[in-house]
Amino acid sequence: MGLRGVGAKPKLAVVGSDQSAFGFAQDEVSPLRNSMPWEVEGLNRLERVIAFLEDLKITQGSLAGTNLKLRQWQVDFLAAIYAEDDKGGRPVRTAVLSVGRKNGKTQLIAGMALCHLLGPEAEGRGEVYAAANDREQAGKCFAEMIAILSEHPELSARINIVKFSKRIEVLHGFGKGSIFVALSADAATKHGLSPSFTVYDELGQAPKRDLYEALDTAMGARDNPLMCVISTQAADDHAVMSELVDYGIKVNDGEITDKSFHLTLFTAPESDDPWRPETWAKANPALGDFRSLEDVERQALQAERVPSRENAFRNLILNQRVAAHVRFIAKAEWDVNGRPVDLEALKGRVCYGGLDLSASRDLTAFVLVFPNDRGGFDVVPQFFLPEKNIKDKSEADRVPYDLWAKQGFLTLNPGATVDPSFVAHAMAEAATLYDIRTIAYDRWRIENIQRELAEIGCDVPLEPFGQGFKDMAPAVDKLERMVAETKLSHAGHPILTYCAANAVVERDAAGNRKLAKHKSSGRIDGLVALAMALGVTDKFEEEAIPSCLADLLD
């Protein structure tokens, strides 16, 4: 293995030559091979990568000391990454492998990092990074890499290891001048990097996205960079890992053409029986090989008997996008209701509103529902947040408020608190576009909105709506029924979808339900406003009939 310190000298050399293939004089301490398996003439890019990886030793477990033997599913993933175009280049810039836990990703991650550091994919003065969510996790890839290097004299002879900073330097041969560094999300410095290869371990569990974004945007300085993400799925839809998986599915389905992006996804469909081995195998390609079947059986048995463990089993073992809490509305049911909404066609139509005001620095929601000729409702939501510290707010709630604002899904007002005048003007503008019969509101802080509406001369009808079981129970029942019957068109609005994903309910002794903000895992303001808007429609049932149906009834 290499030595510590600046100017460290290699300690091994090739026997039988005055000058080694690595460019330094031999000292005959230990024999090295004159050529490497990946240097054989006639190999294509993928074959060189495979030859390199299979020349590395397995360092732990029952197979320790033997050479790595790639399985076909691993080869297929590598084949997609290292496929060459007509000019011999590698089109893929972002590769995602999503698979259940304990399917041998650490060995694969470490091997790929070494391949780009000093193997056939290395480049002069390259920068190779292993990114993870904390220091301990970041150190796992580094530890695996030095364990592999300790078993490979030819590679070990060319590097210097600085353990305290989790850094590897290439002194000779391919990749001379290149460095490897293990980075964690809590690292102080994330900018000024120029990665040639990055592997992000367990991005699905990342508490925030800034490290991923810093590394992704930094790749532009290289001609042929590669970002490789290997992770189980995130638990919610708005994590950066979920965005990558969703994008990759669209690429794989042909909805989007993007040769620079590849996704390999091993997941068990949520409709499958989670307690059957054939279901486990869909998310664990190494099951019964180097992924212990006995261990999965044990975890499945516990999850089946202890309901609180089921979602963790589904997320980490079955690689399903399942949150830790039990959702009020199932994701699949909500997504089916994501039909587009024609805003132009809604102008002049009868509608009803719900207004959920926030604390001064939190999310405020204003939601309109329009009765349609399908017996359901078209939904148009608006959301408000203060602009100050929006990045910190995004990190705290683990959702991209700043991105949603740029995309037009969120209104930011200047300052550190939600400005009621912004909300009042939005309500007044809606009143000029639509036939608003009434807007249900939570009494808390409504005086500020009423004052602003009076100042701008807007006489939009407002109606108090209690937040207890008496008023909310019928509204929650109607919301659930509309979703279950696919009669709620919400156009997949990302913030409303985020609120729906977080929502849980609580019951009173009589079984009545209401949305519980204090029990929810994140913001649910949008769903509360939606429930109030639907709830108030029952008081105006006759008026809620669309004009196109009223003619038929006459």
C-alpha positions in Angstrom: 0.0 0.0 0.0 1.1 3.6 -0.5 2.8 5.7 2.1 1.6 8.8 3.9 3.0 12.2 3.3 3.9 14.6 0.5 6.4 13.1 -1.9 5.8 9.5 -0.8 7.6 6.9 -3.0 6.1 3.7 -4.2 7.4 0.6 -2.5 6.7 -2.1 -5.2 8.1 -2.5 -8.7 7.9 -4.7 -11.8 10.4 -7.5 -11.8 12.4 -8.2 -15.0 12.6 -4.6 -16.2 14.9 -1.7 -15.5 12.0 0.7 -15.7 8.5 -0.3 -14.7 5.4 0.3 -16.7 4.4 2.8 -14.1 7.4 5.1 -14.8 9.6 4.5 -11.7 12.7 2.5 -10.9 12.2 -0.9 -9.3 13.6 -1.7 -5.9 12.8 -5.5 -6.1 10.8 -5.4 -2.8 8.0 -7.5 -4.4 7.2 -8.7 -7.9 4.5 -7.0 -9.9 2.8 -8.1 -13.1 4.1 -6.5 -16.3 0.6 -6.1 -17.8 -2.9 -5.9 -16.4 -5.9 -7.8 -17.6 -7.6 -4.6 -18.8 -4.7 -3.7 -21.0 -5.2 -6.7 -23.3 -5.5 -5.5 -26.9 -8.9 -5.6 -28.6 -11.0 -5.0 -25.5 -13.8 -2.5 -25.8 -14.6 0.0 -23.1 -17.0 -2.2 -21.2 -14.7 -5.2 -21.4 -11.9 -3.1 -19.9 -14.0 -2.0 -17.0 -15.2 -5.6 -16.3 -11.6 -6.9 -16.5 -10.5 -4.2 -14.0 -13.3 -4.9 -11.6 -12.8 -8.7 -11.7 -9.1 -8.3 -11.0 -10.0 -6.9 -7.6 -10.2 -9.0 -4.4 -13.3 -9.4 -2.2 -12.2 -8.2 1.2 -14.9 -9.4 3.6 -17.5 -12.2 4.0 -17.3 -15.8 3.1 -15.7 -15.0 -0.3 -13.0 -12.8 1.1 -9.7 -13.3 -0.7 -11.2 -14.4 -4.0 -11.5 -12.2 -7.0 -14.8 -10.4 -7.6 -17.0 -12.1 -10.1 -19.7 -9.8 -11.5 -23.2 -11.1 -11.8 -25.2 -10.6 -14.9 -27.4 -7.9 -13.4 -24.3 -6.0 -12.5 -22.9 -6.4 -16.0 -26.1 -5.2 -17.5 -25.9 -2.0 -15.3 -22.3 -1.4 -16.3 -23.1 -2.1 -20.0 -25.6 0.7 -20.0 -23.1 3.1 -18.4 -20.1 2.3 -20.5 -21.8 1.8 -23.9 -19.9 3.8 -26.6 -21.4 6.0 -29.3 -20.2 6.1 -32.9 -17.2 8.3 -31.9 -16.1 6.1 -29.1 -17.4 8.4 -26.4 -19.6 7.5 -23.4 -22.9 9.4 -23.6 -24.1 8.6 -20.1 -23.4 11.3 -17.6 -25.8 10.3 -14.8 -26.4 6.6 -13.8 -28.8 5.5 -11.1 -28.9 2.0 -9.6 -31.8 1.6 -7.1 -31.9 -1.7 -5.3 -32.7 -3.1 -1.9 -30.2 -3.0 1.0 -27.3 -5.4 1.3 -27.0 -6.3 -2.4 -23.2 -5.8 -2.6 -23.2 -2.1 -3.5 -20.2 -1.2 -1.4 -17.9 -3.5 -3.3 -19.3 -2.2 -6.6 -19.0 1.5 -5.6 -15.4 1.1 -4.4 -14.4 -0.8 -7.6 -15.9 1.8 -9.9 -14.3 4.6 -7.9 -10.9 2.9 -8.3 -11.6 2.2 -12.0 -12.0 6.0 -12.5 -9.1 6.9 -10.2 -6.3 4.7 -11.6 -7.9 2.1 -13.8 -9.0 2.1 -17.5 -11.4 5.0 -17.0 -8.9 7.2 -15.3 -7.8 10.6 -16.6 -4.9 12.8 -15.8 -5.5 14.9 -12.7 -9.0 13.6 -12.3 -11.1 14.2 -9.2 -13.0 11.2 -7.9 -15.5 11.6 -5.0 -17.5 9.3 -2.9 -20.4 11.3 -1.5 -22.6 10.1 1.4 -25.0 11.6 4.0 -22.6 11.6 7.0 -19.0 11.2 7.9 -19.3 7.6 9.0 -21.1 6.5 5.8 -18.6 8.5 3.6 -15.8 6.6 5.3 -17.2 3.2 4.3 -16.3 3.5 0.6 -12.9 4.8 1.5 -12.3 1.9 3.9 -13.4 -0.6 1.2 -11.1 1.0 -1.4 -8.0 0.9 0.8 -8.9 -2.7 1.8 -9.0 -3.6 -2.0 -5.8 -1.8 -2.7 -4.0 -3.6 0.1 -4.7 -6.9 -1.8 -3.6 -5.5 -5.2 0.1 -4.8 -5.3 0.2 -3.3 -8.7 -2.4 -0.6 -7.8 -1.1 -0.1 -4.3 2.3 0.7 -5.7 1.0 3.7 -7.5 -0.8 5.5 -4.8 -0.4 7.4 -1.5 -3.1 7.2 1.2 -3.8 10.0 3.6 -6.1 8.3 6.1 -7.1 11.2 8.4 -8.5 13.2 5.4 -9.9 10.1 3.6 -7.8 10.9 0.6 -6.0 8.8 -2.1 -3.4 10.3 -4.4 -2.3 8.7 -7.7 1.5 9.1 -8.0 2.2 7.1 -11.2 0.7 5.6 -14.3 -2.9 6.0 -15.6 -4.6 8.8 -13.7 -1.3 10.4 -12.5 -2.1 13.4 -10.4 -5.7 12.3 -9.7 -7.2 12.3 -6.3 -10.0 10.5 -4.4 -11.8 12.2 -1.5 -14.7 11.0 0.6 -17.2 13.7 1.1 -20.2 13.9 3.4 -23.3 16.1 3.3 -22.1 17.9 6.5 -18.8 18.9 5.0 -18.1 22.6 5.1 -16.7 22.8 1.6 -18.9 21.6 -1.3 -18.0 24.1 -4.0 -14.9 24.6 -6.1 -14.8 20.9 -7.0 -14.3 19.6 -10.5 -15.4 15.9 -10.4 -14.5 13.5 -13.2 -16.3 10.7 -11.4 -18.7 10.8 -8.4 -20.5 8.0 -6.7 -23.3 9.0 -4.2 -24.1 6.3 -1.7 -27.7 6.1 -0.4 -28.9 9.4 -1.8 -32.4 8.2 -0.9 -31.7 8.9 2.8 -30.1 12.3 2.2 -31.5 14.9 4.6 -30.9 17.7 2.0 -29.9 18.0 -1.6 -27.1 20.6 -1.6 -24.2 18.1 -1.8 -25.8 16.3 -4.7 -26.5 19.6 -6.5 -23.0 21.0 -5.9 -21.4 17.8 -7.4 -23.9 17.6 -10.3 -23.4 21.2 -11.3 -19.6 21.0 -11.0 -19.3 18.2 -13.6 -19.5 20.8 -16.4 -15.8 21.5 -16.2 -15.0 18.0 -17.5 -15.2 16.5 -21.0 -16.4 13.1 -19.9 -17.7 13.2 -16.3 -19.9 10.6 -14.7 -22.2 10.7 -11.6 -23.3 7.3 -10.3 -26.0 7.1 -7.7 -26.5 3.7 -5.9 -29.3 3.8 -3.4 -32.6 2.4 -2.1 -35.6 4.6 -2.9 -36.4 7.6 -0.8 -39.6 7.4 1.3 -41.3 10.4 -0.2 -41.9 11.8 -3.7 -40.0 15.1 -3.3 -36.6 13.8 -2.3 -34.0 14.3 -5.0 -33.6 10.4 -5.3 -37.3 10.2 -6.1 -36.9 12.9 -8.8 -34.1 10.9 -10.4 -36.1 7.6 -10.3 -39.2 9.3 -11.8 -37.1 10.9 -14.5 -35.4 7.6 -15.3 -38.7 5.8 -15.6 -39.8 8.3 -18.2 -36.5 7.8 -20.0 -36.9 4.0 -19.9 -40.5 4.3 -21.1 -39.6 6.5 -24.0 -41.5 9.5 -22.7 -38.3 11.5 -22.6 -35.2 11.1 -24.9 -32.1 11.6 -22.9 -29.0 9.5 -23.7 -27.1 11.0 -20.9 -29.3 9.4 -18.2 -29.6 5.8 -17.2 -31.8 4.1 -14.5 -31.6 0.5 -13.4 -34.5 0.0 -10.9 -35.1 -3.2 -8.8 -38.3 -2.8 -6.9 -41.3 -4.9 -5.8 -44.6 -3.6 -7.1 -46.8 -2.4 -4.2 -49.6 -4.6 -5.4 -47.4 -7.7 -4.8 -47.7 -9.8 -1.6 -44.8 -8.4 0.5 -44.4 -11.7 2.4 -43.5 -13.9 -0.5 -39.9 -14.8 -1.6 -40.7 -14.1 -5.3 -41.7 -10.5 -4.3 -38.4 -10.1 -2.3 -36.4 -11.2 -5.3 -37.7 -8.4 -7.5 -35.9 -5.8 -5.4 -32.9 -8.0 -4.4 -31.2 -9.4 -7.4 -28.5 -10.9 -5.2 -31.1 -12.8 -3.0 -29.9 -16.3 -2.2 -26.5 -15.4 -3.6 -24.5 -12.9 -1.5 -27.8 -11.4 -0.2 -28.9 -13.6 2.7 -32.3 -15.2 2.1 -32.4 -16.1 5.8 -31.9 -12.5 6.8 -34.7 -11.3 4.6 -37.0 -14.0 5.9 -36.3 -12.9 9.4 -37.1 -9.3 8.7 -40.2 -10.2 6.8 -41.5 -12.3 9.6 -41.0 -9.4 12.1 -42.5 -6.9 9.8 -45.6 -9.1 9.2 -46.1 -9.5 13.0 -45.2 -6.0 14.0 -47.2 -3.5 11.8 -44.9 -0.6 12.8 -42.0 -2.3 11.0 -43.9 -3.0 7.7 -43.1 0.3 6.0 -39.4 0.2 6.8 -39.3 -3.4 5.4 -41.1 -2.2 2.3 -38.8 0.8 1.8 -35.4 -0.8 2.6 -35.9 -4.4 1.6 -38.5 -4.2 -1.1 -37.2 -0.9 -2.3 -40.6 0.7 -2.5 -41.3 4.4 -2.0 -43.2 4.1 1.2 -43.2 6.7 4.0 -42.7 5.8 7.6 -46.2 6.9 8.6 -49.5 5.5 7.4 -50.9 7.9 4.8 -54.5 9.2 4.9 -54.6 9.0 1.1 -52.7 6.2 -0.7 -50.2 7.4 -3.2 -51.6 5.3 -6.0 -55.1 6.7 -5.5 -53.9 10.3 -5.3 -51.8 9.9 -8.5 -54.7 8.5 -10.5 -56.5 11.8 -9.8 -53.7 13.9 -11.4 -55.6 14.7 -14.6 -54.8 18.1 -16.2 -56.9 21.1 -15.4 -57.8 23.6 -18.2 -57.5 27.0 -16.4 -58.9 28.9 -19.4 -62.0 26.7 -19.4 -62.6 27.5 -15.7 -63.0 31.2 -16.2 -66.5 32.3 -15.2 -67.3 29.0 -13.6 -68.8 28.5 -10.2 -66.3 27.5 -7.5 -65.7 27.3 -3.8 -62.6 28.0 -1.8 -60.7 27.0 1.3 -58.2 29.2 3.0 -55.7 27.8 5.5 -53.6 30.6 7.0 -50.2 29.8 8.5 -48.1 31.1 11.2 -46.2 34.1 10.0 -43.3 32.1 8.5 -45.1 28.9 7.4 -47.0 27.8 4.3 -50.3 29.4 3.5 -52.8 27.6 1.2 -55.7 29.0 -0.9 -57.5 26.3 -2.8 -60.5 26.6 -5.2 -62.6 23.6 -6.3 -64.9 23.8 -9.4 -67.8 21.3 -9.8 -67.5 19.5 -13.1 -69.8 17.5 -15.3 -68.2 14.2 -14.1 -69.7 14.6 -10.7 -66.4 15.7 -9.3 -64.2 18.7 -8.9 -61.3 20.5 -10.7 -58.8 21.8 -8.2 -56.7 25.0 -8.4 -54.4 25.6 -5.5 -52.2 28.6 -4.6 -49.4 28.6 -1.9 -47.5 31.4 -0.2 -44.3 31.7 1.7 -41.9 34.5 2.7 -38.9 34.8 0.5 -36.3 35.3 3.2 -34.4 32.2 4.2 -36.3 30.1 1.6 -33.2 27.9 1.1 -33.1 27.1 4.8 -36.8 26.5 4.8 -36.4 24.0 1.9 -33.7 22.1 3.8 -35.7 22.1 7.0 -38.8 20.6 5.3 -36.8 18.6 2.8 -38.7 19.9 -0.2 -37.6 22.2 -3.0 -39.6 25.3 -2.2 -37.1 27.4 -4.1 -37.5 25.3 -7.2 -41.3 25.3 -6.9 -41.2 29.1 -6.7 -39.2 29.3 -9.9 -41.6 26.9 -11.6 -44.6 29.1 -10.6 -46.2 26.7 -8.1 -45.4 28.9 -5.1 -45.7 32.7 -4.5 -42.9 34.2 -2.5 -43.4 37.6 -0.9 -40.5 39.8 0.2 -39.5 39.7 3.9 -39.4 37.2 6.6 -43.2 36.7 7.1 -46.2 35.9 5.0 -47.7 39.2 3.8 -51.5 39.0 4.1 -51.8 41.6 1.3 -50.3 39.1 -1.2 -52.9 36.5 -0.2 -55.7 39.1 -0.3 -54.7 40.2 -3.8 -54.6 36.6 -5.0 -58.1 36.1 -3.6 -59.3 39.3 -5.3 -57.8 38.3 -8.6 -59.5 34.9 -8.4 -62.8 36.7 -7.7 -62.5 38.6 -11.0 -61.8 35.4 -13.0 -64.3 32.9 -11.4 -67.7 32.9 -9.9 -66.7 32.3 -6.2 -69.8 31.4 -4.1 -67.9 31.3 -0.8 -64.5 30.8 0.7 -64.2 28.7 3.9 -61.6 29.8 6.4 -60.0 28.9 9.7 -60.8 31.7 12.1 -57.2 32.0 13.2 -55.6 35.3 11.9 -58.5 35.9 9.5 -58.7 39.5 10.6 -55.6 40.4 8.7 -57.0 39.1 5.5 -60.4 40.8 6.0 -58.6 44.1 6.6 -56.5 43.7 3.4 -59.6 42.7 1.3 -61.5 45.8 2.6 -58.6 48.1 1.7 -58.6 46.9 -1.9 -62.4 46.9 -2.1 -62.9 43.2 -2.6 -66.2 41.8 -1.3 -65.5 38.1 -1.8 -67.8 36.0 0.4 -66.1 34.4 3.4 -67.5 31.7 5.7 -65.9 30.4 9.0 -65.1 26.7 9.0 -64.4 25.0 12.3 -61.2 22.8 12.6 -62.7 20.3 15.1 -64.4 17.0 14.4 -67.9 18.5 14.0 -67.0 20.5 10.8 -64.0 18.6 9.5 -65.3 15.0 9.7 -67.8 15.4 6.8 -65.2 17.3 4.8 -62.5 14.6 5.3 -65.1 11.9 4.4 -65.9 13.8 1.2 -62.3 14.3 0.3 -61.5 10.7 0.8 -64.6 9.7 -1.3 -63.7 12.0 -4.2 -60.1 10.6 -4.3 -61.3 7.0 -4.1 -63.8 7.5 -6.9 -61.2 9.4 -9.0 -63.4 12.5 -9.2 -60.7 15.0 -8.1 -58.6 16.5 -10.8 -55.6 18.2 -9.3 -53.1 18.2 -12.2 -50.4 16.7 -10.0 -49.6 20.0 -8.4 -46.4 19.3 -6.5 -47.1 21.2 -3.3 -50.6 19.9 -3.0 -49.3 16.4 -3.6 -46.6 17.0 -1.0 -49.4 17.9 1.5 -51.4 14.9 0.6 -48.4 12.6 1.1 -47.9 14.0 4.6 -51.5 13.9 5.8 -52.7 11.6 8.6 -56.0 11.7 10.5 -57.0 11.3 14.1 -60.4 10.0 15.4 -62.6 10.9 18.3 -64.5 8.4 20.4 -67.4 8.3 17.9 -65.1 7.5 15.0 -65.2 11.0 13.4 -62.0 12.0 11.7 -60.1 15.2 11.1 -56.7 16.0 9.6 -54.0 16.1 12.3 -51.3 18.7 11.7 -49.4 17.7 14.9 -49.2 14.1 13.8 -48.3 14.6 10.2 -44.7 14.2 9.0 -44.7 17.5 7.1 -46.9 20.4 5.9 -50.5 19.5 5.2 -51.9 23.0 4.8 -52.9 22.5 1.2 -55.0 19.4 2.0 -56.7 21.1 4.9 -57.7 24.0 2.6 -58.9 21.4 0.0 -61.0 19.6 2.6 -62.6 22.9 3.7 -63.4 23.9 0.1 -65.1 20.5 -0.5 -66.8 20.6 2.8 -68.5 24.0 2.1 -69.9 22.8 -1.2 -72.4 20.6 0.6 -74.1 23.8 1.8 -74.5 25.0 -1.8 -75.4 21.7 -3.4 -78.0 23.1 -5.8 -75.7 25.9 -7.0 -72.9 23.4 -7.4 -74.6 21.8 -10.4 -72.7 23.0 -13.6 -74.8 25.0 -16.0 -74.4 22.4 -18.7 -76.2 19.9 -16.4 -78.8 22.4 -15.2 -80.2 22.7 -18.7 -80.7 19.0 -18.9 -82.4 18.9 -15.5 -84.8 21.6 -16.6 
